[in-house]
Amino acid sequence: MTWLITGGAGFIGAHVVRAMLAAGERVAVFDDLSTGDPARVPDGVTFVKGSVLDGALLRETLSGLGIDGVVHLAAKKQVGESVERPLFYYRENVEGLRTLLEAAADTGVRRFLFSSSAAVYGTPDVDLVTEDTPCAPVNPYGETKLAGEWLVRATGRAHGMTTACLRYFNVAGAADELLADTGVFNLVPMVFEKLTEGGAPVVFGDDYDTPDGSCERDFIHVEDIASAHLAAARVLGEREPGSDLTVNIGRGEGVSVREMITLIGEVTGYGSAAAPVSAPRRAGDPARVVASADRIRAELGWTARHDTRAMVASAWSGWCHRLPDARR
């Protein structure tokens, strides 16, 4: 069986490629390189540069490479940008997915894994978010992910594809320096950037109903994200055509923003220099978003292996790899 991994030159996608190769799966990568890096694609892996909006190229790729399954990670994912450019996000994330699914159906693809997000839940007022928690996204990015789930499931039922929607929580870490996240859109790299530029990390909101007043999140190592994709890919081969699996990918453990910043100070050696400053709450930030990991454990036999210290240490190694010595 051969898998096509869209977005396979990106931060998460490159980790999925490595995990599947290490497990003996055959893979190919499809990426437009808008944020991906071709250096992340391992030697010997077929790489096709293209957009998921290009139906003709997708059909040529899927049929020409004999693709049996697709892992779809290619998407735009900046929440703030999605608010400013909703039409762009709906085109890239929803129309791109529709085009890919149409090409997959036309070429006989039987399995389809969709990269979704905890953003589909919006601001849940629960201690642990289960897959049955109502979905109420609060920004266009989350809306496109929820619409994508609907589209994937409907297509699977109509065309006999076995599908899975994997809802990521807060991804951090790196398997090695070359695969590190080069974006500065999530908490860990945002703190790294502040520290290495001589600034103070920022906590947005210090009056939430949590033990230390800052938001609590479920942080998950990117290597665990990758191993969950591998587990889902293998389980899909055992399920009935047209069936769907929807699972959270998280550790089921809440870590506050302040706790994470303190840990970053310890791991990086910045210590008290990492003391944060407070800023007003950001609109739409819930106090606590932590996954229930019960379903993924039951359905896939999967459990996260890495703790937050491992996430921070590996992410810091990757961050330092691309900085001048004087700024480390």
N, C-alpha and C positions, 0 to 999 in steps of 0.2 A: 504494500500500500504506500502511496506517495501523497504527502500533505503539502499544500501550498499555504505559506504563511504570509499574509499581507501585513505590511508594516514590519517585516522581519529584520530590517536594518535599524529599527528604532530601539530605544532603551529596553522596554519589556520584550518586544519581539525578538531581539537578538538573544535574550536569555531563553526564550521558548525554543528557538532554533537549536541552541546548544543542548538543552535538556532532551529534546526529541532525538537529536543525532546520537547523543551519548547512550540513549536507550535502544538504539538500533533502528529507529524510524527513518524512512527516506523523506527528505524535505526539499522544497524549493522556496525561494523568497521573491515576493512581489512588493515593490516599494517605490514611491515617487521621489524619495530622498528630500522631501521638503523639510523634514527634521531628522531623517535617518542618516546613517553614515555607512557607505559601502564597505568600509574597513571592518565593520562588525560582522559581515557575512563570511563564514568560514570558507577556506579554500575547498574547491570541489563541489560546493553547493551552487546549483543553478540560480542565477539572479536575473530577474526581469525588471527593468526600470519602467514604471508606468503608473497611471492613475486608475483607481477603482471606478472612475467615471467613464473609462474607455472600455465600453462593452466588447468591441471587436478584438482588442488586445487581450482582454480577459478570456474570451472564448478560444482564441488562438493558443494562449498559454495553458489553459485547463485541458484542452484536448491534445495539444502537442506534447505535453509532459505526462499525459495519462494520470491526471490528478484524481484521486478518489475522495479526498477530504480537504476541507479548507479551515484554517484557523484565522479568523478575521480580527486583526488588531489595528489596522490602518484607520486612523481617525484624528480629528482635531479635538483637543482636550483641555483647553484653557477656559475656565469658567468665566473669568472677566471678559475675555475676548468674545465668548459666545453671547454675552449680554449686549456687547457693542455691535456684533456682526451676526445676528441670528440667521439671516438668509444664507450666509456663507456656511454656517455650521449645519443647517438643515441640508444644504446641497452636498457638502462633503460627507457628512455622517449618515444621512438618511438616503439621499439619492445615490450616493456611492455604494451603500449597502444594497439598495434595491437593484442596482446595475449588476453588482457581483452575484447576488442571489439568482437573478435571471440567467446570467451566464452559467452559473453552477447547475441550475435546473436543466438548461438546454444541453449541457455536456455530460449529464449523468452523474454528477457528484452525489455521493450518498451520505456524507457526514459533514456537519458544519458546526464549528465552535465560534461563538460570538463573544468578543471582549466587551462586557458591560461594565457597570460601575455602581458603587453605593450611592452615587448621585441620584439614582432613580428613586430613592426613598425620600429625598428632600430633607425635612427637619423632623424626624421621627421622635415622638415623646415616649420612648420605651427604654428600658435598661439594656436589653439586647435586641438587636434587629434580626428578626428571622425572615426567611424568604416569603412568609405570608404577611409580613408587615405591609400595610397599604403603601403603594407607590404614589408620591406626590412631589415630583421634582420642582425645584424653585428657580431653575435657570435653564436657558436653552440647551446647554450641554447635557444636563440630566434628561431633558425632554427628548433629545435625539437618541439617547441611549435607551430610554423606555420605548420609544417608537421603534427602535431597532429590534428590541426583544419581540415586540408584537409581530413585526415583519418576518423575523427568523422563524418563529413558531408557526405562523400561518403558512409560510412557504414549505416548511418541513411537512406539515400535515397534508398540504395539497400535492406535493411532489414526492412523498415517501422518503424524505431526508430525515436522518436521525440528527437532532440538534441539541446544543447545550448553550446556555447563557450564563457566563461566569461574572459575578458581580464583585469587582475588586474593591477593597477598602484602601487604606493609605499606603502606597507602595514606596519602599526605600531600599537602600543597599545596592550591592553589585557583586557579581560573581568574580570579576577581576577588573583591573584598572581600565582596560580597553572597552569594557561594556558599561562603564559608569554613566549615570544620567548627566547629560550636559545642559539640561534646562534648569531654570531657576524659578519654578512654579509651585513647588511643594515646600513644606516646612523645613526639612533637613537641609536641602541645598540653599534655601533662603537664609538660614542661620549661618551656614558656612560662608556665604557671600558677605554677610554683615561682619563676621569675625575677621575674615582675611582682608577686608577693606578698612578695618579699624573702627567699625561702628558697633552699636549695641543691637542685639536681636529684639524683635518687636512682638509683643503679645497683644493680639487684637481682642480686647475685652478681658477684664479681670474681675467681673462681678457676676459670673455665671453661677448657677446652683450646682457647683461641683466642689470637691474638697479644697482646692486651692484657688478657685475662682476662674480658672482658665478652661477652655474647651478640652474635652477628652475625645481621643480618637483611637482607632484600632490600626496600628502600624503593622505592615506585613512585608517581609523580605521578598525582593524580586525573585530570588531563587525559589522561594516557596510558591510564588505565583506561577513560575515556570513548571514546577513539578505538579501543580494542580492541573495545568493544561495537559500535561502528559497523561495523568490519571484519567481525566475526562475523555481524552482522545481514545484511550484503550477501552473505557467502559462503553463508549458509543458503539463500538463494534459488537457489543453483546446485547444491545437493546433493539426493540422492534422498530422497523422503519416507520417514520412519521412521529416517533415519540420525542419528548423534549425533557431536558434536565435543566433546572435553574438552581444555582447554588451561590452562596456567599463564599468569598475567599478572604478569610481573616483569621486572627488568632483567638478571638473571643476575649481579649483583654484590653481594657481601656488604659491609655497612658495620657496624662494631661500635657498640654503644650509646655507648661512650665517644667514639668518633670523631664520632658524630652530635651528642652534647652539645657537644663542642668547636666543631663547625661552627655550631651554634645560637648559641653565645656570640659567635662572630665576626660572624654575620649580624645579630644583634640589637643588637650593640654592648655587650653585657654582659661580654664578655671573660672575665677570670679569675673574675668573680663567678659564672660558670656552672660552676666546678669542682664536680664531683659528690661526693657522699658515698656510701659503700658500705652496702648492706643485705644481709641473707641472701638466698640464692636463693629464687625463688618456685617452688612445686611445679609440675612439668610443663613448665618452660621448657627447651627444647632449646638446646644450645650454638650451633648454626648452622642456620638455615633459609633457604636461598637457591635461587631458582628456576632451573631450566634453561629458557631461552626459545627453544630450538631448534624445538619443535613449532609454537608460535604463529607464528614467523617463516616456517616452511615452509608451514603451512596457510593463514595469513591474510595473509602478506606484511607482517606488522606488527612494528615494533621501537619500543621506548620512546625518546622524544625528549628527556626532561628529566632533568637530573642532580639530585643531592641538594641542592646549593646553591639551585637554582631552586625545589625543593619547599619548603625552609625559608623562603626569602625571600617566596614567595607566601603561605605559611601565616601568617607573621609579619604581613604586611600585613593579612590578614583578621582576625587576632587583635587587632591594634592598633585596627582600625576600630571595635571594640565596647568599647574601654577608655577611661576618662577620661584626658585628656592626662597627668595627674600620675603615672599608673601605667605609662606606656609606656617 
